[in-house]
């Protein structure tokens, strides 16, 4: 962990937890080369130089400095003073987060006078935008001749589907157009009625598996077990990909010596957000758009079926891979368009938002998210997760990006407090039963 206050605003961040083998996610100022230093605004106004180097490491991580040189790792992290922590928040996050953390710190028993003093010392600090990325890899990427592509390993593309033939045909047509052609497509079809004739006319090496049980993680596990490929790519039945999608996933794995390439998503009417437009360490793993070395599954196991019908199954797998020391890169050149089909898929099988249950009488948040948080990050982080996510979830999903409207979630929680508490307690208890039962992870 770089700055401790990150645990308040992003309690489930992968990089709070250190992997079992060294991976250089954060680079010290002294270890940066001249090109890297030029994009870092070194801040000498922290309490000491070591904390200033933490700030530099955060900037480097956020702007795409990627290295695995063990000599460039942060071996010993200093402990920033509270005023350093508030300075960090003020510099890189919306001001409301500083107020939020101050309130949490006081409520949780920290000395109120000391917290207010530390907070006030940094009240005039201006926010530093990190939306202007550093592109350290662009030139060499453009001319990179991938030995992996030249070797042409077999890739198994995993594609589960449920009652979405209308959308599935589009992604299958996209796969027909791929510039890299040495792949198989493992379709796990859970649709009713099941239409095997649908697949007859596609010019693809399709291995069709009919699964009667409506179970997303079982479907993906079944496909991974059946995969003949050295690499396993993941897609969904309501996305669109460009012809170089698969080739760019493989190039990324080769270029960075990585184990996982995660492609970001953009909406039908939108575009990639600025922080997703360049190579960087991936903050999550999403099974809608990724390519993974099979050895990752052989090491950490398959997807945990405790998440069946719920959320975070892919995020949990990604964290296991992170803890095992595998290298996961966010790859903008393998982005895909998220069509967001209004029917079928996970929307039919279970909850598809971490905090918004399908019915008002269901637990909130989705119990699997608390299972994930409590199992890996602990009870305190799970409580921060609830405090941050429950209030805005009381408003409709379409307002998810509207901060002003989401602020109404706070008075709504106060108004509906007894009802919301019952939802949260039910979710906490169900997550506790899941933890007691233990993970349902098969080995490959």
C-alpha positions in Angstrom: 0.0 0.0 0.0 1.3 3.5 -0.9 -0.9 5.9 1.0 -3.0 4.4 3.8 -6.0 6.6 3.1 -6.5 4.8 -0.2 -8.2 2.0 1.8 -11.0 4.4 2.6 -11.9 5.4 -0.9 -10.9 2.2 -2.7 -11.1 -0.6 -0.1 -11.0 -3.5 -2.7 -8.0 -2.3 -4.7 -5.8 -5.2 -5.8 -2.6 -3.4 -4.9 -3.4 -3.1 -1.2 -2.3 -6.7 -1.1 1.2 -7.7 -1.9 1.7 -10.7 -4.2 3.7 -13.7 -3.1 6.4 -13.1 -5.6 7.9 -9.8 -6.6 6.2 -7.7 -9.2 7.3 -4.0 -9.6 4.0 -2.2 -9.6 5.5 1.0 -8.1 8.8 2.5 -9.0 11.0 4.7 -6.8 12.0 8.2 -8.0 15.7 7.3 -7.8 15.1 4.3 -10.0 13.2 6.2 -12.7 15.1 7.0 -15.9 15.2 10.6 -17.3 12.3 10.0 -19.6 10.1 8.7 -16.8 11.1 11.6 -14.5 10.0 14.2 -17.0 6.4 13.1 -16.6 6.5 13.1 -12.8 5.8 16.3 -10.8 8.1 15.7 -7.9 6.5 17.2 -4.8 9.0 18.2 -2.0 6.2 19.5 0.3 5.6 16.2 2.0 7.0 15.6 5.5 10.1 13.9 4.1 11.7 12.8 0.9 10.6 9.2 1.3 6.9 10.2 1.2 7.5 12.4 -1.8 8.8 9.3 -3.5 5.5 7.6 -2.7 3.8 10.4 -4.5 6.1 9.9 -7.5 5.4 6.2 -7.5 1.7 6.8 -7.5 2.0 9.2 -10.5 4.2 6.7 -12.3 1.7 3.9 -11.7 -1.3 6.0 -12.8 0.5 7.2 -16.0 1.6 3.8 -17.2 5.2 3.1 -16.1 5.4 -0.7 -16.2 8.5 -2.6 -15.1 9.3 -5.9 -13.5 13.0 -5.1 -12.6 13.3 -6.2 -9.0 15.9 -3.6 -8.4 13.4 -0.9 -9.1 10.8 -2.1 -6.6 9.9 -0.2 -3.4 11.4 -2.5 -0.7 10.5 -0.5 2.4 7.5 1.9 2.4 7.5 4.9 4.8 4.5 5.6 6.9 3.1 9.0 5.9 1.8 11.5 8.5 -1.9 12.3 8.4 -1.2 15.7 6.8 0.7 13.8 4.0 -2.3 11.5 3.5 -4.7 14.5 3.2 -2.3 16.2 0.8 -2.3 13.1 -1.4 -6.1 12.9 -1.4 -6.4 16.6 -2.3 -3.9 16.3 -5.1 -5.4 13.3 -6.9 -9.1 12.9 -6.0 -12.2 15.0 -5.8 -12.3 17.3 -2.7 -15.4 15.4 -1.4 -13.2 12.4 -0.7 -11.0 14.4 1.7 -14.1 15.4 3.7 -15.4 11.8 3.5 -12.1 10.5 5.0 -12.0 13.1 7.7 -15.5 12.2 8.8 -14.6 8.5 8.8 -11.5 9.0 10.7 -13.2 11.0 13.4 -16.1 8.6 13.7 -13.7 5.6 13.9 -12.0 7.1 17.0 -9.0 9.0 15.7 -8.2 12.2 17.6 -10.5 14.8 16.1 -8.4 17.9 16.8 -5.3 16.2 15.2 -7.3 15.1 12.2 -8.9 18.5 11.7 -5.4 20.2 11.9 -3.9 17.8 9.4 -6.9 18.3 7.1 -6.7 22.1 7.3 -3.0 22.2 6.6 -3.8 20.9 3.1 -7.1 22.7 2.4 -5.5 25.0 -0.2 -3.8 22.2 -2.2 -5.1 22.1 -5.8 -6.0 19.0 -7.6 -3.4 17.6 -10.0 -5.1 15.9 -13.0 -3.6 12.6 -14.1 -5.8 12.3 -17.1 -2.9 13.2 -19.4 -1.1 9.9 -19.7 2.5 9.1 -20.4 3.0 6.9 -23.4 6.3 5.2 -22.8 5.5 2.2 -24.9 3.8 3.6 -28.0 6.8 3.9 -30.3 8.2 0.5 -29.6 4.7 -1.1 -29.7 4.1 0.3 -33.1 7.2 -1.4 -34.6 7.1 -4.5 -32.4 7.3 -7.8 -34.3 5.9 -10.3 -32.0 7.7 -13.7 -31.8 4.6 -15.1 -30.2 2.4 -14.2 -33.1 4.9 -15.7 -35.5 4.8 -19.0 -33.5 1.0 -19.1 -33.9 0.0 -20.8 -30.7 -3.6 -22.1 -30.5 -6.0 -19.8 -28.6 -9.3 -21.1 -27.1 -11.9 -18.3 -27.0 -14.5 -18.9 -24.2 -17.9 -17.6 -25.1 -20.8 -18.5 -22.7 -24.3 -17.5 -24.0 -27.9 -17.5 -22.7 -30.9 -16.5 -24.8 -29.0 -14.0 -26.9 -28.8 -15.5 -30.4 -29.6 -12.1 -31.9 -26.5 -10.5 -30.3 -24.3 -13.6 -30.5 -24.3 -13.6 -34.3 -22.6 -10.3 -34.3 -19.6 -11.3 -32.1 -19.3 -14.5 -34.0 -19.1 -12.5 -37.3 -16.5 -10.4 -35.6 -14.4 -13.5 -34.8 -14.7 -14.6 -38.4 -12.8 -11.4 -39.4 -9.9 -11.8 -36.9 -6.5 -11.2 -38.4 -5.1 -13.9 -36.1 -6.8 -17.1 -37.2 -5.3 -20.0 -35.2 -8.1 -20.2 -32.6 -11.1 -22.3 -31.5 -14.3 -20.9 -30.2 -15.8 -22.8 -27.2 -19.4 -21.8 -27.0 -21.3 -22.9 -23.8 -24.9 -22.4 -24.8 -27.5 -22.4 -22.0 -30.4 -21.0 -24.1 -34.0 -22.2 -24.1 -34.8 -23.3 -26.7 -31.4 -24.6 -27.6 -30.7 -24.0 -31.3 -27.6 -26.0 -32.5 -28.5 -25.2 -36.1 -27.7 -21.6 -35.4 -24.0 -22.3 -35.6 -23.9 -24.2 -38.9 -23.0 -21.3 -41.2 -20.3 -19.6 -39.3 -16.8 -20.0 -40.8 -15.2 -20.8 -37.4 -13.8 -23.7 -35.5 -16.7 -23.8 -33.0 -16.8 -26.4 -30.2 -20.4 -26.3 -29.0 -21.3 -27.4 -25.4 -24.9 -27.4 -24.4 -25.3 -26.7 -20.7 -28.8 -27.1 -19.3 -28.0 -25.5 -15.9 -28.1 -21.7 -16.0 -24.8 -21.1 -14.4 -22.2 -18.6 -15.7 -19.2 -19.6 -13.7 -19.8 -23.2 -14.3 -20.0 -22.5 -18.1 -16.7 -20.7 -18.1 -15.1 -23.4 -16.0 -16.4 -26.1 -18.3 -15.0 -24.2 -21.3 -11.6 -23.7 -19.7 -11.4 -27.4 -18.9 -12.2 -28.3 -22.5 -9.8 -25.8 -24.0 -7.0 -27.2 -26.1 -5.3 -23.8 -26.5 -2.1 -22.6 -24.8 -3.9 -19.3 -24.3 -7.5 -18.7 -23.2 -9.3 -15.6 -24.4 -12.7 -14.5 -22.9 -15.5 -12.7 -24.7 -19.2 -12.3 -24.2 -22.4 -12.7 -26.3 -23.2 -8.9 -26.3 -19.9 -7.3 -27.2 -18.3 -6.3 -30.5 -14.5 -6.5 -31.3 -12.3 -5.3 -34.0 -10.4 -7.6 -36.5 -7.1 -7.1 -34.6 -8.6 -7.8 -31.2 -7.1 -11.3 -30.6 -3.8 -10.4 -32.2 -3.4 -7.4 -30.0 -4.1 -9.4 -26.9 -1.3 -11.8 -27.9 1.0 -9.0 -28.8 0.5 -7.4 -25.4 1.3 -10.6 -23.6 4.5 -10.9 -25.6 5.5 -7.2 -25.5 5.3 -7.0 -21.7 6.2 -10.6 -20.8 2.7 -10.6 -19.2 0.5 -13.4 -18.1 -2.9 -11.6 -18.6 -4.0 -9.0 -21.1 -7.2 -7.2 -20.0 -9.1 -5.1 -22.7 -11.2 -2.2 -21.5 -14.9 -1.7 -22.5 -16.6 1.3 -24.1 -20.3 1.9 -24.6 -22.2 1.9 -27.9 -22.4 5.7 -27.8 -19.2 6.5 -26.0 -15.4 6.1 -26.1 -12.7 4.8 -23.9 -12.2 7.0 -20.8 -8.8 8.8 -20.7 -7.3 6.5 -18.0 -8.0 3.5 -20.3 -6.3 4.8 -23.4 -2.8 3.7 -22.6 -1.0 0.6 -21.3 -0.9 0.4 -17.5 -1.1 -2.1 -14.7 -4.6 -3.6 -14.7 -6.8 -2.8 -11.7 -9.2 -5.6 -12.3 -9.9 -8.7 -14.4 -13.1 -8.9 -16.4 -14.1 -12.1 -18.2 -15.9 -10.1 -20.9 -12.5 -9.2 -22.6 -9.3 -10.8 -21.6 -6.6 -13.2 -22.7 -4.8 -15.5 -20.2 -2.0 -17.9 -20.3 -3.4 -21.4 -19.4 -0.7 -21.7 -16.7 -2.5 -19.1 -14.7 -5.5 -21.4 -14.3 -3.1 -24.3 -13.6 -1.6 -22.4 -10.8 -4.5 -20.6 -9.1 -7.5 -22.8 -10.1 -10.7 -22.0 -11.9 -13.5 -19.5 -11.1 -15.0 -19.8 -7.7 -18.6 -21.1 -8.0 -19.6 -19.4 -4.8 -20.2 -16.4 -7.1 -22.8 -18.2 -9.2 -25.7 -15.9 -10.0 -23.9 -13.1 -8.3 -21.1 -10.6 -8.8 -17.3 -10.4 -8.6 -16.4 -13.9 -9.8 -13.9 -12.6 -12.3 -12.6 -9.9 -10.0 -11.9 -12.6 -7.4 -10.0 -14.7 -10.0 -8.0 -11.6 -11.0 -7.0 -11.0 -7.3 -5.9 -14.6 -6.9 -3.7 -14.2 -10.0 -2.3 -11.0 -8.6 -1.5 -12.6 -5.3 0.3 -15.4 -7.1 2.5 -12.8 -8.8 1.1 -13.0 -12.3 1.4 -9.9 -14.5 -1.8 -8.3 -15.6 -1.8 -5.4 -18.2 -4.6 -3.2 -19.2 -4.5 -3.2 -23.0 -6.2 -0.3 -24.9 -5.6 -1.9 -28.3 -7.8 -4.8 -27.4 -10.8 -2.7 -26.3 -14.3 -3.9 -27.1 -17.7 -2.3 -27.5 -20.2 -3.2 -24.8 -23.6 -3.5 -26.5 -25.4 -4.1 -23.1 -28.2 -6.4 -24.3 -31.4 -5.7 -22.4 -32.3 -9.3 -22.0 -30.6 -12.7 -21.5 -27.2 -13.3 -19.9 -26.4 -12.4 -16.3 -29.4 -10.1 -16.2 -31.6 -13.2 -16.5 -29.4 -15.4 -14.3 -29.0 -13.2 -11.3 -27.8 -9.8 -10.0 -25.7 -7.8 -12.4 -24.8 -4.7 -10.2 -22.8 -5.1 -7.0 -25.1 -2.9 -4.9 -28.5 -3.1 -6.6 -30.4 -6.3 -6.0 -33.0 -7.4 -8.4 -35.8 -6.9 -5.8 -36.1 -4.4 -2.9 -36.6 -7.3 -0.6 -33.2 -8.9 -1.5 -29.9 -8.3 0.5 -27.9 -5.2 -0.3 -25.1 -5.2 -1.4 -25.0 -8.5 -3.3 -23.7 -11.1 -0.7 -20.9 -12.3 -3.0 -19.3 -8.9 -2.9 -19.1 -9.0 0.9 -17.8 -12.6 0.6 -15.0 -11.3 -1.6 -14.2 -8.2 0.5 -14.3 -9.9 3.9 -12.3 -13.0 2.7 -9.4 -11.0 1.2 -9.5 -7.5 2.7 -11.1 -8.0 6.1 -14.2 -6.8 8.0 -13.1 -3.1 8.2 -12.6 -2.9 4.4 -16.0 -4.5 3.9 -17.6 -1.8 6.1 -15.9 0.9 4.0 -17.2 -0.8 0.9 -20.7 -0.7 2.3 -20.5 2.9 3.4 -19.3 4.0 0.0 -21.6 1.9 -2.2 -25.0 1.5 -0.5 -26.2 5.2 -0.5 -25.9 5.8 -4.2 -27.3 2.4 -5.0 -30.7 3.5 -3.6 -31.1 5.6 -6.8 -31.7 4.0 -10.3 -28.8 2.6 -12.2 -29.1 5.2 -15.0 -27.9 7.9 -12.5 -24.8 5.9 -11.7 -22.5 8.5 -13.3 -24.3 11.6 -12.1 -22.6 12.7 -8.9 -25.0 15.4 -8.1 -28.0 13.1 -8.2 -26.1 10.3 -6.4 -25.6 12.7 -3.5 -29.3 12.3 -2.8 -28.5 8.7 -1.7 -27.3 10.0 1.6 -30.6 11.5 2.8 -32.4 8.5 1.3 -30.3 6.2 3.5 -31.3 8.3 6.6 -34.9 8.2 5.6 -34.9 4.4 4.9 -32.3 3.5 7.5 -34.2 0.6 9.2 -35.0 -1.0 5.9 -31.5 -0.5 4.5 -30.0 -1.9 7.7 -32.0 -5.0 7.4 -30.8 -5.4 3.8 -27.2 -5.0 4.8 -27.4 -7.3 7.8 -29.0 -10.0 5.6 -26.2 -9.6 3.1 -23.5 -9.7 5.8 -24.9 -12.9 7.3 -25.2 -14.6 3.9 -21.7 -13.6 3.1 -20.6 -15.1 6.5 -22.2 -18.4 5.6 -20.4 -18.4 2.2 -17.1 -17.7 4.0 -17.8 -20.6 6.4 -18.7 -22.9 3.5 -15.4 -22.0 1.8 -14.5 -21.4 -1.8 -15.8 -23.7 -4.6 -12.7 -23.6 -6.8 -11.9 -26.6 -9.0 -8.4 -27.2 -10.2 -7.4 -27.4 -13.8 
